[in-house]
Amino acid sequence: MSHTLGVRQAQKQKTRQAFLDAALELLEEQSLSSLGLREVTRAVGVAPTAFYRHFRSIPDLGVALVDQALGSLHPMIRTTVVATDDPEQRIARALELIDGHVSAHPAPVRFIARERHGGVQPVREAIRAQLARFAEEVRDELAKDPESAAWSDADLLMLAQLYVDQMLIVASLFLETLDAPPAERALATDRAARQLRLISIGRLHWND
């Protein structure tokens, strides 16, 4: 009996993932607010009624896509601000991690970039909640730096939010130049590095 239940659960998870994968592919060319339930089920190859065994609605599917796209990134985001003796090394590592993720997972990055200010409220709220978690985790990492000793918790959170927002900007920049010539990609990387460097310089002088 337990084996049968395990097989059924695995099949259910497989079908659920098929919905997520199909939706993400369809969202390459449209926004979530225009995505139809029948469009998704047709792509998966199941009857429309099968959708409701996994999701309550298209917005519910969108929230699941947010969790899948951002939920696994928390360790990577924290890693981008881990203290090093060389600020330039920190910036270079952050850019390398973001560029690598965008290159490997362009569709989820594009989905988040589009839907962060999109027309589906539950999805906007889910993205906002994930970004708030990122900011809190980055704040906790920044607090470990000796140079943060004189900072208030509110100011550290503000700085963390600035870093998280900038990471999204950098990800969008890398996404826009994903298929661009190497010279254009290099310019995008240099621009991103300069922007992060500006934040770092401002941080050093915030309490002057």
LOKE-184749 format. One line per 10 residues: number of its first residue (from 1); for each residue x, y, z of N, C-alpha, C. Coordinates in steps of 0.001 Angstrom, whole numbers, plus 500000, padded with zeros to 6 digits. Example, Ala and Ser with C-alpha at 12.3 -4.5 7.8 and 13.67 -1.06 7.14 Angstrom:
BEGIN
1) 513190/494310/507800/512300/495500/507800/513200/496700/507800  512850/497750/507080/513670/498940/507140/512900/500030/507870
This chain:
BEGIN
1) 500829/498787/500000/500000/500000/500000/500857/501254/500000  501886/501270/500873/502745/502452/500949/503479/502677/499633  503862/501578/498965/504532/501707/497672/503601/502347/496650  502334/501913/496649/501352/502463/495718/501144/503949/495973  501035/504315/497255/500876/505723/497605/502090/506534/497168  503281/505933/497337/504494/506624/496929/504529/506866/495431  504093/505887/494643/504054/506021/493193/503056/507100/492791  501884/507094/493450/500866/508095/493132/501348/509504/493469  502017/509620/494609/502523/510929/495017/503591/511419/494038  504443/510504/493592/505481/510878/492626/504859/511314/491304
11) 503817/510606/490873/503142/510960/489629/502442/512309/489754  501851/512547/490931/501176/513827/491161/502179/514982/491111  503336/514765/491742/504376/515796/491730/504901/516020/490317  505008/514943/489553/505484/515049/488173/504510/515873/487330  503205/515617/487512/502193/516363/486770/502189/517828/487188  502325/518072/488489/502370/519454/488987/503545/520206/488368  504693/519541/488317/505871/520170/487726/505669/520412/486239  504939/519521/485591/504655/519696/484158/503824/520950/483932  502884/521225/484834/502107/522464/484746/503018/523684/484898  503911/523637/485866/504819/524757/486100/505735/524975/484900
21) 506275/523909/484372/507182/524014/483221/506447/524559/481992  505230/524054/481766/504455/524502/480608/504094/525976/480739  503666/526372/481927/503301/527769/482148/504496/528680/481941  505648/528278/482456/506839/529104/482319/507222/529267/480852  507076/528210/480082/507389/528300/478650/506402/529221/477939  505125/529119/478286/504113/529973/477668/504319/531439/478049  504821/531654/479262/505022/533020/479750/506251/533688/479156  506980/532979/478331/508087/533605/477606/507566/534689/476668  506325/534536/476206/505780/535440/475191/504589/536248/475685  504205/536122/476947/503032/536835/477440/503114/537002/478939
31) 502211/537819/479475/502161/538029/480921/501222/537016/481552  501340/536858/482848/500505/535893/483558/499032/536275/483473  498733/537562/483475/497331/538006/483448/496622/537607/482163  497372/537305/481118/496760/536905/479848/496794/535392/479633  497378/534671/480578/497517/533212/480430/496196/532521/480767  495747/531638/479882/494499/530923/480092/494715/529521/480623  493763/529072/481443/493849/527732/482029/493890/526658/480943  493015/526782/479960/492980/525779/478889/494277/525778/478083  494883/526935/477975/496165/527030/477270/497230/526197/477974  497224/526263/479300/498202/525511/480087/497922/524022/480018
41) 496657/523643/480221/496332/522210/480221/496552/521593/478844  496325/522373/477786/496590/521879/476432/498073/521606/476252  498909/522481/476806/500354/522295/476683/500830/521069/477444  500163/520777/478570/500535/519605/479369/499947/518328/478777  498811/518475/478053/498163/517316/477454/497177/516631/478378  496509/517422/479239/495519/516872/480168/494230/517666/480039  493153/517121/480618/491870/517813/480613/491916/519009/481557  491155/520072/481280/491148/521256/482148/490840/520943/483602  489987/519957/483844/489636/519621/485228/490843/519120/486021  491841/518567/485339/493025/518054/486034/493826/519177/486678
51) 493683/520379/486136/494418/521524/486682/494086/521735/488154  492800/521587/488502/492349/521909/489852/492769/520877/490898  493369/519807/490476/493945/518861/491438/495273/519377/491977  495809/520403/491335/497132/520910/491706/497134/522390/492085  496253/523171/491458/496222/524618/491709/494778/525098/491768  494539/526118/492576/493191/526664/492696/492836/527559/491515  493860/528187/490931/493627/529171/489878/494954/529462/489183  494898/530258/488120/496120/530692/487440/496990/531544/488377  496401/532482/489160/497241/533215/490126/497930/532284/491125  497244/531216/491543/497854/530246/492452/499036/529555/491778
61) 498887/529243/490514/500001/528689/489725/501148/529692/489670  500816/530970/489494/501841/532003/489450/502618/532109/490742  501926/532002/491867/502602/532046/493169/503559/530861/493302  503132/529694/492821/504013/528522/492852/505246/528748/491987  505078/529432/490870/506226/529754/490015/507184/530708/490721  506643/531647/491484/507492/532562/492254/508309/531779/493273  507639/530881/494000/508344/530079/495008/509434/529237/494373  509157/528694/493192/510151/527866/492507/511308/528716/491996  510998/529908/491472/512022/530754/490880/512927/531390/491924  512357/531777/493074/513115/532534/494069/513445/531746/495328
71) 512644/530735/495627/512815/530028/496897/514173/529382/497076  514769/528929/495985/516059/528230/496080/517252/529182/496031  517002/530481/495875/518094/531431/495668/518628/532053/496950  518009/531759/498079/518421/532424/499316/519904/532197/499653  520419/530982/499555/521864/530816/499824/522740/531612/498864  522357/531673/497593/523160/532402/496617/523150/533899/496908  521987/534438/497253/521889/535876/497542/522754/536230/498739  522708/535396/499779/523543/535667/500958/525020/535622/500599  525382/534692/499717/526782/534533/499333/527331/535779/498648  526475/536525/497951/526950/537688/497210/527436/538805/498121
81) 527067/538785/499399/527478/539876/500296/528356/539391/501444  528806/538143/501386/529691/537647/502429/530969/538476/502449  531416/538816/503652/532566/539714/503786/533840/539099/503200  534617/539949/502530/535959/539582/502078/536868/540779/502356  538162/540561/502280/539104/541660/502506/539121/542634/501330  538611/542202/500196/538672/543007/498984/537261/543274/498458  536761/544526/498550/535418/544840/498045/535256/544521/496563  536319/544701/495785/536242/544399/494363/536010/542908/494129  536595/542098/495000/536388/540656/494893/534933/540311/495186  534342/541005/496156/532937/540773/496480/532056/541131/495291
91) 532346/542266/494656/531557/542691/493498/531711/541697/492349  532943/541285/492082/533190/540340/490992/532471/539022/491233  532484/538561/492490/531812/537298/492810/530303/537437/492649  529747/538568/493095/528311/538793/492964/527894/538782/491501  528674/539476/490655/528347/539526/489233/528466/538147/488588  529470/537402/488990/529647/536052/488439/528470/535152/488802  528013/535228/490061/526893/534396/490499/525608/534779/489776  525357/536080/489665/524130/536534/489012/524156/536192/487517  525283/536443/486880/525410/536141/485452/525229/534646/485202  525828/533835/486046/525694/532385/485886/524255/531928/486038
101) 523553/532515/487009/522160/532116/487220/521282/532556/486060  521465/533781/485583/520667/534264/484456/520921/533419/483211  522174/533072/482968/522513/532262/481794/521895/530866/481875  521835/530318/483088/521309/528963/483268/519792/528931/483359  519186/530020/483849/517737/530022/484098/517091/531317/483599  517162/531607/482318/516611/532877/481829/515096/532994/481975  514371/531899/481780/512906/531972/481820/512376/532385/483192  512826/531770/484296/512348/532229/485607/512735/533671/485906  513927/534091/485492/514356/535474/485721/513454/536429/484950  513128/536074/483723/512250/536911/482904/510855/536986/483524
111) 510376/535868/484044/509055/535830/484691/509014/536767/485896  510027/536703/486751/510056/537560/487936/510159/539022/487538  511007/539331/486578/511188/540716/486140/509886/541291/485601  509124/540474/484864/507876/540955/484278/506763/541061/485318  506659/540057/486182/505513/539981/487081/505699/540742/488388  506911/541229/488656/507136/541985/489886/506198/543185/489963  505913/543780/488835/504994/544914/488782/503840/544601/487831  503519/543314/487716/502470/542877/486794/501072/543047/487357  500106/542504/486629/498707/542734/486971/498067/541695/487854  498840/540747/488381/498264/539691/489225/498720/539931/490660
121) 497803/540416/491492/498178/540860/492834/498809/539769/493699  498251/538547/493770/498879/537522/494612/500329/537230/494220  500611/537335/492933/501972/537087/492456/502888/538246/492842  502412/539468/492684/503202/540626/493126/503516/540515/494620  502518/540122/495406/502720/540003/496851/503699/538883/497177  503629/537779/496439/504559/536662/496667/505994/537082/496349  506178/537825/495265/507508/538317/494919/507997/539284/495985  507119/540179/496417/507490/541152/497446/507913/540447/498731  507199/539396/499096/507523/538655/500321/508883/537973/500204  509169/537390/499056/510469/536741/498851/511601/537761/498890
131) 511386/538923/498281/512424/539960/498281/512642/540505/499685  511581/540581/500476/511723/541023/501865/512558/540021/502654  512364/538738/502387/513188/537708/503042/514642/537835/502628  514868/538071/501335/516242/538284/500857/516887/539443/501602  516158/540551/501727/516707/541740/502372/517070/541457/503829  516221/540728/504532/516502/540402/505927/517736/539519/506049  517871/538559/505127/519028/537665/505164/520319/538409/504805  520226/539311/503826/521398/540116/503470/521775/541038/504622  520778/541631/505277/521053/542468/506453/521823/541686/507508  521410/540447/507762/522083/539633/508777/523528/539356/508395
141) 523791/539179/507096/525164/538968/506645/525975/540253/506748  525382/541371/506348/526076/542652/506429/526416/543016/507865  525563/542622/508799/525787/542947/510211/527052/542287/510748  527523/541240/510078/528731/540545/510522/530009/541304/510146  529894/542260/509213/531065/543025/508798/531502/543972/509912  532799/544095/510189/533273/545065/511194/532829/546487/510896  532744/546829/509603/532363/548188/509238/530889/548482/509496  530128/547459/509880/528717/547668/510193/528472/547925/511673  529538/547980/512450/529398/548077/513909/528588/549294/514340  528752/550410/513642/528075/551645/514051/526725/551842/513362
151) 526311/550867/512576/525071/551007/511829/523870/550594/512676  522763/551299/512513/521512/550882/513146/520909/549739/512342  520037/548986/512981/519392/547875/512281/518563/548389/511104  517901/549536/511295/517077/550101/510219/517930/550488/509018  519098/551078/509283/519974/551472/508180/520564/550256/507474  520889/549219/508237/521399/547991/507622/520341/547350/506724  519087/547375/507180/518012/546811/506359/517827/547639/505093  517926/548963/505221/517828/549828/504047/518938/549504/503044  520164/549317/503550/521290/548962/502682/521049/547602/502034  520551/546657/502810/520267/545323/502270/519222/545391/501167
161) 518186/546185/501371/517159/546349/500343/517744/546963/499080  518672/547892/499260/519334/548513/498113/520136/547472/497333  520850/546606/498049/521610/545548/497387/520676/544584/496635  519585/544188/497288/518655/543250/496652/518047/543872/495403  517624/545136/495504/517080/545817/494323/518115/545882/493202  519359/546152/493573/520412/546251/492568/520686/544898/491925  520600/543829/492698/520783/542493/492130/519721/542204/491079  518487/542641/491322/517425/542458/490334/517708/543277/489078  518196/544497/489272/518549/545338/488133/519662/544691/487321  520664/544174/488010/521780/543508/487327/521289/542271/486572
171) 520414/541487/487209/519874/540292/486555/519116/540676/485290  518325/541736/485359/517584/542191/484185/518536/542677/483098  519601/543356/483506/520597/543845/482550/521275/542680/481836  521655/541659/482593/522284/540482/481987/521292/539731/481096  520021/539738/481499/519001/539064/480691/518834/539755/479344  518836/541080/479357/518672/541854/478124/519832/541632/477161  521005/541347/477689/522191/541186/476836/522629/539725/476731  521706/538819/477025/522056/537392/477067/522610/536891/475735  522011/537348/474653/522452/536892/473326/523222/537978/472579  523661/538983/473307/524377/540101/472682/525827/539699/472387
181) 526504/540439/471511/527933/540171/471247/528750/540329/472522  529902/539667/472595/530737/539726/473800/531069/541148/474253  531300/542039/473313/531652/543416/473677/530506/544098/474409  529280/543848/473957/528117/544442/474615/527910/543827/475996  528144/542526/476101/528046/541863/477415/529083/542428/478372  530275/542694/477867/531336/543247/478707/530955/544634/479208  530331/545429/478354/529880/546757/478760/528810/546663/479847  527910/545692/479710/526862/545499/480711/527467/545095/482047  528465/544223/482007/529127/543789/483240/529857/544955/483899  530519/545776/483093/531230/546937/483631/530248/547922/484258
191) 529141/548144/483602/528114/549050/484147/527587/548529/485482  527313/547233/485535/526814/546631/486777/527841/546750/487894  529112/546544/487569/530176/546645/488570/530281/548070/489102  530149/549044/488219/530240/550442/488638/529078/550803/489564  527904/550295/489266/526744/550573/490110/526924/549981/491507  527403/548745/491577/527650/548119/492880/528784/548825/493620  529773/549286/492871/530888/550010/493486/530396/551321/494109  529460/551970/493455/528900/553211/493980/528196/552970/495315  527456/551862/495406/526799/551525/496671/527842/551273/497752  528910/550563/497402/529959/550257/498379/530638/551522/498896
201) 530890/552462/498004/531522/553721/498424/530583/554503/499335  529319/554549/498977/528354/555237/499821/528239/554604/501195  528350/553283/501234/528290/552589/502520/529436/553013/503437  530616/553161/502869/531797/553503/503692/531652/554875/504341  530886/555763/503703/530795/557142/504184/529426/557497/504787  528568/556493/504934/527207/556772/505413/527200/557416/506794  528070/556993/507666/528077/557501/509037/529080/558634/509265  529632/559179/508172/530580/560298/508309/529883/561505/508920
